[in-house]
Amino acid sequence: MHDFHYEGRDLWCEEVPIRDIADQMGTPLYIYSHRTLRNHFRVFDDAFSRIPHMTCFSVKSNSNIAILRIFIREGGGADIVSGGELYRALQAGADPQKVVYSGVGKKVEEIEDALASNILMFNVESFQELEVINACAARMKQKAGIALRVNPDVDPETHPYISTGLKENKFGVNVEKSLETYLKATKLKFLDIKGISCHIGSQLTKTSPFIDALDRLKKLYGRLQDAGLNIRYLDLGGGLGITYNDETPPHPSEYADAIIRASREISCTFIFEPGRVIVGNAGILVAKVLYTKANEDKNFIIVDAGMNDLLRPSLYKSYHHIQEVRKTQRKEIVAYVVGPICESGDYLAKERSLPRFERDDLMAVMSAGAYGFTMASNYNSRPRAAEVLVAGDKWHIIRKREEYGDLIRGEKIPNMIERK
């Protein structure tokens, strides 16, 4: 569910017409619903109220500090994958003891910053990384909380680019070798072995891959307990999908019921890292039609938002529903929605039955709240879009639109090539 709806002919977000915001802010423009964000977080978190747990929002899915603050106020934590995401989470007010640091390539300075911030734990991807974290903690005269990220070799049945739990993926330690790695970690005296971590992929639409992974983790949990390790946390990652088109992912309550039933033998605090399931359908990208044209037998709708604003269609061949900001009675056509980027792969929709958009019309690209702005770039020297948060009948700028000066901030022409 979300709070984008039509009032008469016009698309609204909560109690504000989208057109009013776009007229003042220009396009391309990301718009988020505060009510949807808050409600989605509560539904997910409440589903696990029967067991000790933490809901650590996946910052990579949407890292705007205003969005993060919403979840932190609801008692949430943060799943981070970089020093920059740690900085954002702390700026948004996150409790460091509700921050888990995932990611396959942590730099020494990032590890040191996380230790200085007193985060809960690192989800560690290799024995070499364990050694580096141990050395950093030794220099700082403290202990580092760690969990080993285990790769259970479970097929999540999702796009291969967002599958992370198969043995050929770069993430984690093979589940069969993980006990040996844990035992080696016990010899590193500046590590506090707190848990087990697992994340098998993103946009999953069934509970069965989660349960398959959990079954393998339960066996490891038992072996670690037998070996005398005090496992206090089980991080099951994120990955629960949403409806973009015709997917039918499980409701968070169904997902929670399945996890809770399958984990009765485990006595620890569960950590979940939802991202897309909370923010995906809570945001849209608004674009303006620049031109329309037909080449041979193809109709093109050229808009001012491109792959630099929303990369998912180009990168993953992802579907995003497209609708009018103001409904018309025009006949539908089969069209390609393309952006201004000088790449043939720059598109938002291909061969889609759409209303016959005309120049200056506004279109809403739905379900753009996750991995939308966070994957945006300045390719073709295009300033990144503004972001707006709607709450009731008010809206707030949570990121101003970049200007041309922002594009060259930090760049410098050396004296040797200054103008004559």
PyMOL commands that set and color helices and strands:
alter all, ss='L'
color gray80, all
select helices_A, chain A and resi 18-25+34-47+59-61+65-73+83-91+96-98+108-117+127-139+160-162+178-185+208-226+252-262+276-282+312-316+373-375+379-381+404-407+415-417
alter helices_A, ss='H'
color red, helices_A
select strands_A, chain A and resi 4-7+10-13+16-17+29-33+53-58+77-80+99-101+121-124+144-151+173-174+191-197+233-235+269-272+283-295+298-303+322-324+332-338+347-355+362-365+386-391+394-399
alter strands_A, ss='S'
color yellow, strands_A
deselect
rebuild
show_as cartoon
